[in-house]
Each structure stands twice: as structure tokens, then as C-alpha cells.
Amino acid sequence: MPEAGFTLDPRLEATGLVLGDLPLSRVFLVDDARFPWLMLVPRRAGIVEILDLIEADRQKLFDEILRVSEAVRAHFRPDKLNIGALGNVVPQLHVHVVARFASDPAWPGPIWGHGERVPYPAHMAGPLMDRLAKALGFQG
């Protein structure tokens, strides 16, 4: 259940497509077809760093990161899985789980600031979201 006063930063909302809610975090498919990428946003007000979470929520977040990471790895079979919580541009706590491939346009460098975002075409986004939501247990 989200904490009273929680609001999602509009910049985070604008970058992704909602897959569903885990006990702590809302999970998004980041809408950039160049990099298969999910993002978790803990539904807690005023949280900037992982260490700002209470201990029970820190454990939930790590459990959810593992759950999302397993789904990303199983679905995309990346060469490397990148997990990060940077927050330099948007300070609201959010965690990125990015499938990286030696063939991706930013390899081996970071994805941030590399070229322009390429939104998923509608015919790809819906089926991909359905498969990921199912893998994360958001659908029966």
C-alpha cells in the first residue's frame, strides 16, 4: 500500500509504461526500444536514497530488484545486467534494471546520455508489456 503523500515525479512517469505494482514499488517498462529496461519506483513519499527507506522497506526493495532482475534476465537473455539508482536528474528514488548487450548502441559505455530515446512501436509495446507483466505475476 502506498504511503500517504506519495506522488510520482512526472519525469519518471513520462519515461515509462506502467507494468504493475509490487508490494513496495511501481514497475515501469522504460519506453526506449534501444535498451530493454525496467524501472522500480518505491511508493513512499520524500525518499531520495535507498538508505532513506526504513529497514523493512529496504529489504522489500532488494527483494523486488531481484524479482525484476530475474524476469529481465529470463526474458531478454542479456550479456550483462546493469542495476542502478543514480537520481542525478530526478532525485526521487528509482532503480533501473537494464539488459545490456555487446551489440547495443552504447556498449560498453553507459546508456544515459547516449543518443535519443526510441519509443517502442505500438505493435511491440503491448505484447512485450503483457509478457513482462505475466513474468512478474501482475496477471493471472
PEMOFEN-V274101 format. One record per helix or strand of 3 or more residues. SS is the DSSP state (@ for helix, = for strand). FROM is the first residue (numbers start at 1). LEN is the number of residues. Records with the same first field share a line. If there is no record, write none. Layout:
# PEMOFEN-V274101
SS: FROM-LEN  FROM-LEN
This chain:
# PEMOFEN-V274101
@: 10-6  50-3  55-22  122-14
=: 16-6  25-6  37-6  80-5  95-6
